[in-house]
Amino acid sequence: MRHLLLILQLVWVASTLGNLLGAEGPAPWAYLGVIQNPEPSAAIMFGTRMACDGPLMTIGFNGVPNGTGAYTYKLQNPQFPLQPLHAVPMKDVSALGLRRTTLVVGDSNFMFAEEIGAGVASVFTFESNQWAPTQRLIQPNFAYGFSFGYRLSLAPEDPAGQTLAISANLNRSYGKRPSVEVFTRYSEAFHWTGSLRPDSDAEAESFGATIAASGGTVAVGAPRAGGRGIVFLFVSKDGSWSRESILRVPAPDPSFLFGSGLLLHGDMLLVQSEGSVFTALRGAGGWQITSRLQAPPSESRFESFTLDGDRLMVASGSKIYLYDVAGLGTWRASGSF
């Protein structure tokens, strides 16, 4: 799966690079190659997490003796990494968020002190061809438990403030329910603006296992809640966060693990389940599922997906399937490789 994820990222890179170079229309789909571990004796589990945006790609690793960190590459020359990110102590690269010149690294195993919990999210700014640490975020209600930074989503920059959503306490330590802590950047720093929580123990199972943020909206996946999975939509209004909608697998669809992957783009949400990718749109009555892409009979499941403009790319166990927009919230197959 990890190799397919890397290939999927590279396909996205091919399109992005084509746009950067001024290519008209969709960039040609071409295999670019494999980025090898630059220090195989020092960095292990290379590719545990990845993030791309514009000309930058960041790849996480866990390593000995160099510790844990991430390599950043310029896409114009993917064979040579920039300076490895070792600016702060890390026990684990649990999650990565990359937007333009801002990188957020979640480390859910970082321990401050046993009595106040664990987890940190470190913010970096890309300056002079290297990452400079600018801020360290911890769980505002750290007494509630651990694993802050296990998953995160950094939204694109927005005039109203850039949203950063970070999951916490997914392991439900101390009997507390998990949460997603939301930060908004203004005045060049992130500030805590709210806590998104499930309303019951039934909703709490795996709440925050996946997150997607866009503008003033945050989607939170709980792929094991309710037996088959639930997705929660939260919206910010007048500086406070509230629940907007709940999405479940539409009957009689047999899918499980609904919400195991999320991608939020404005008023469109893509939701991955064990064998399908669902599209939901926001309307006057809230969010509604409009279409479903099912894994072909030859495939047992979909593994991951990404969106590049009007083209959706979905990876299975052996292929990447391409879909183009057919209408509002619907897709048509356009090939595979």
C-alpha positions in Angstrom: 0.0 0.0 0.0 2.8 2.4 0.9 4.4 2.0 -2.6 1.1 2.7 -4.3 0.6 5.8 -2.1 4.0 7.0 -3.3 3.1 6.3 -6.9 -0.2 8.1 -6.5 1.6 11.2 -5.0 4.0 11.1 -8.0 1.2 11.1 -10.4 -0.2 14.1 -8.7 3.2 15.7 -8.9 3.4 15.1 -12.6 0.2 17.1 -13.1 1.3 19.8 -10.7 4.7 20.2 -12.3 3.0 20.4 -15.7 0.8 23.3 -14.5 3.9 25.0 -12.9 5.6 24.8 -16.3 2.7 26.3 -18.1 1.3 23.3 -19.8 -2.1 23.8 -21.4 -4.8 21.3 -20.3 -4.2 18.2 -18.2 -0.5 17.2 -18.0 0.4 13.9 -19.7 0.4 10.9 -17.4 3.9 9.7 -17.2 5.9 7.6 -14.7 8.4 9.9 -13.1 10.4 7.3 -11.1 10.8 6.3 -7.4 12.3 8.5 -4.7 14.8 6.3 -2.9 15.6 6.6 0.8 18.7 8.9 0.8 20.1 7.5 4.0 19.0 3.8 4.2 21.4 3.1 7.1 20.2 6.0 9.2 16.5 6.5 8.2 14.1 3.6 8.4 10.4 3.4 7.5 11.0 6.0 4.8 7.6 7.1 3.4 5.5 6.6 6.5 3.8 10.0 5.8 3.9 12.2 2.7 2.6 15.7 1.8 2.7 17.7 -1.5 1.8 21.2 -2.4 3.1 23.2 -5.3 6.9 22.6 -5.9 7.5 20.9 -2.5 7.1 17.3 -1.4 7.8 16.2 2.2 8.3 12.6 3.2 8.5 11.4 6.8 10.7 8.7 8.2 11.6 7.0 11.5 15.3 6.5 11.9 18.3 5.4 14.0 20.7 7.0 14.8 19.4 10.2 13.3 16.1 10.2 15.1 12.7 10.8 13.4 12.0 13.5 10.9 11.2 14.3 7.3 13.0 15.0 4.0 11.7 17.8 1.8 12.2 17.7 -2.0 11.8 20.3 -4.7 9.8 18.6 -7.5 12.0 20.1 -10.2 14.7 17.8 -9.0 13.3 14.9 -6.9 16.6 13.0 -6.8 18.2 15.3 -4.2 16.5 16.0 -0.9 16.8 19.4 0.9 18.0 19.5 4.4 16.3 16.8 6.6 13.9 18.2 9.1 15.5 17.7 12.5 14.9 21.1 14.0 12.9 19.8 17.0 13.0 16.5 18.9 10.4 14.0 17.5 9.4 10.5 18.5 7.2 9.9 15.6 6.0 11.6 12.4 2.3 10.8 12.9 0.9 13.3 10.4 2.0 15.9 7.9 0.3 19.0 6.5 1.9 21.1 3.8 0.5 24.3 2.2 2.8 26.6 0.2 5.6 27.5 2.6 3.9 26.2 5.8 4.6 22.6 7.2 2.9 21.1 10.2 4.2 17.9 11.7 2.1 15.9 14.2 4.0 13.8 16.7 1.4 12.0 18.8 4.0 10.2 20.9 5.9 13.2 22.1 5.9 13.1 25.9 6.0 16.3 28.0 5.2 14.8 31.3 3.2 11.7 32.3 0.7 13.7 34.3 -0.2 16.2 31.5 -0.4 13.9 28.5 1.4 13.6 25.2 1.5 14.9 21.7 2.6 18.0 19.8 2.2 19.6 16.5 5.2 21.6 15.2 4.8 24.4 12.7 7.6 25.3 10.3 8.1 28.0 7.6 10.1 27.4 4.5 12.9 30.1 4.3 16.2 30.2 2.4 15.7 26.6 1.2 15.2 25.1 4.6 12.5 24.8 7.3 12.5 27.1 10.3 10.5 26.2 13.4 8.0 28.9 14.2 5.4 27.5 16.6 4.7 24.4 18.8 1.0 23.5 19.5 -0.2 21.3 22.3 -3.6 20.0 23.2 -5.5 22.9 24.9 -7.3 20.4 27.2 -4.2 18.2 27.6 -5.6 16.7 30.9 -8.1 14.8 28.7 -5.4 12.4 27.4 -2.9 11.5 24.8 -2.2 11.1 21.0 -2.6 14.8 20.1 -1.2 15.1 16.6 -2.1 11.6 15.4 -3.9 13.0 12.4 -4.1 16.6 11.1 -5.4 18.6 8.2 -4.1 22.0 7.1 -6.5 23.9 4.9 -5.5 26.2 2.1 -4.8 29.8 3.0 -8.0 31.8 3.3 -8.6 35.6 3.9 -10.7 34.7 6.9 -7.8 32.7 8.5 -6.1 29.4 7.7 -7.7 26.4 9.5 -5.7 23.6 11.1 -7.5 20.6 12.6 -5.7 18.1 14.8 -7.1 14.9 16.3 -6.5 14.1 20.0 -7.1 11.3 22.4 -8.0 8.7 19.8 -7.1 6.0 22.2 -9.7 7.3 24.7 -7.3 7.4 27.6 -8.7 8.2 31.1 -12.1 7.2 29.7 -12.4 10.5 27.9 -13.9 10.8 24.4 -11.6 11.8 21.5 -11.7 15.2 20.0 -10.5 17.3 17.1 -8.9 20.5 18.1 -9.2 23.4 15.7 -6.7 26.3 15.3 -7.0 29.3 13.1 -4.0 31.3 11.9 -4.1 35.1 12.1 -1.4 37.6 12.9 1.1 35.0 11.6 0.4 32.4 14.3 -2.1 29.7 15.0 -4.6 30.2 17.8 -7.0 27.6 19.3 -10.6 28.4 18.2 -12.6 25.3 19.2 -12.9 21.6 20.0 -15.0 19.2 17.9 -16.4 16.3 19.8 -18.8 13.4 19.4 -22.1 13.5 21.3 -22.1 10.0 22.5 -19.9 6.9 23.1 -21.4 5.3 20.0 -20.1 8.2 17.9 -16.7 8.3 19.7 -15.3 5.1 18.3 -12.3 6.1 16.0 -13.6 9.8 16.0 -10.8 11.8 14.4 -9.1 8.8 12.6 -9.4 11.0 9.4 -9.7 14.7 9.1 -10.2 17.1 6.1 -10.3 20.9 6.5 -11.3 23.6 3.9 -12.0 27.2 4.7 -14.4 27.3 7.7 -15.4 23.6 7.3 -13.9 20.5 8.9 -14.9 16.9 8.1 -14.1 14.3 10.8 -14.1 10.6 10.0 -15.0 7.9 12.5 -14.7 4.8 10.3 -15.6 2.3 13.1 -18.4 4.2 14.7 -21.9 2.8 14.4 -20.5 -0.5 13.0 -20.0 0.8 9.5 -18.6 4.3 9.9 -19.8 7.9 10.3 -18.5 11.3 8.9 -19.2 14.5 10.8 -19.3 17.9 9.2 -18.5 21.0 11.4 -18.7 24.6 10.3 -17.4 27.9 11.8 -19.7 30.8 12.2 -19.1 34.0 14.1 -16.0 32.5 15.6 -17.5 29.3 17.0 -17.7 25.8 15.7 -20.9 23.7 15.4 -22.0 20.4 13.9 -23.6 20.9 10.4 -24.3 17.4 9.1 -23.7 13.7 9.6 -23.1 11.3 6.8 -23.6 7.5 6.9 -23.4 4.8 4.4 -26.6 5.0 2.3 -28.8 1.9 2.5 -28.6 -0.7 1.1 -24.9 -0.2 0.3 -22.8 -2.9 2.0 -19.7 -0.8 2.6 -17.8 -0.8 5.8 -15.1 1.6 7.2 -17.1 4.6 5.8 -14.9 7.7 6.5 -11.5 5.9 6.3 -10.4 8.5 3.8 -11.6 12.1 3.4 -10.9 14.9 0.9 -12.8 18.2 1.3 -12.8 20.8 -1.5 -15.1 23.7 -1.0 -18.7 22.3 -1.0 -17.6 18.9 -2.2 -16.5 16.0 0.0 -15.0 12.7 -1.1 -15.4 9.8 1.4 -13.6 6.5 1.2 -15.1 3.3 2.5 -13.7 -0.3 2.2 -14.7 -0.7 -1.4 -16.0 2.6 -2.6 -15.5 6.3 -2.9 -18.6 8.4 -2.2 -19.2 12.0 -3.3 -21.2 14.4 -1.1 -22.2 18.0 -1.9 -23.3 20.8 0.4 -26.7 22.3 -0.4 -29.4 24.3 1.3 -30.4 21.3 3.4 -26.9 20.4 4.4 -24.7 17.7 3.0 -26.0 14.9 0.7 -24.3 11.9 -0.9 -24.7 12.2 -4.7 -22.7 9.4 -6.2 -20.7 6.3 -5.5 -17.6 4.8 -7.3 -17.3 1.1 -6.6 -14.1 -0.9 -6.8 -14.1 -3.0 -10.0 -14.9 -6.7 -9.6 -11.2 -7.6 -10.1 -10.2 -5.4 -7.0 -11.0 -6.2 -3.4 -11.0 -2.6 -2.3 -9.8 1.0 -2.9 -6.7 2.0 -1.0 -6.4 5.8 -1.4 -7.4 8.6 -3.7 -6.5 12.2 -4.6 -8.1 15.0 -6.6 -6.3 17.2 -9.2 -8.6 19.8 -10.7 -11.5 17.9 -12.4 -9.7 14.6 -12.3 -10.1 12.0 -9.5 -7.4 9.3 -9.1 -8.2 6.2 -7.0 -5.6 3.6 -6.1 -6.5 0.0 -5.6 -4.2 -2.9 -4.8 -2.8 -3.1 -8.3 -3.9 -0.1 -10.4 -4.7 3.6 -10.4 -8.1 4.4 -11.8 -8.9 7.8 -13.4 -12.3 9.5 -13.3 -13.3 12.8 -14.9 -16.2 15.0 -13.8 -19.5 14.0 -15.5 -21.8 16.4 -13.8 -22.4 18.0 -10.5 -21.1 15.4 -7.9 -20.8 12.6 -10.5 -17.9 11.0 -12.3 -17.1 8.9 -15.4 -14.3 6.5 -15.8 -11.5 7.8 -18.1 -8.8 5.1 -17.9 -6.4 3.3 -15.6 -2.7 2.4 -15.4 
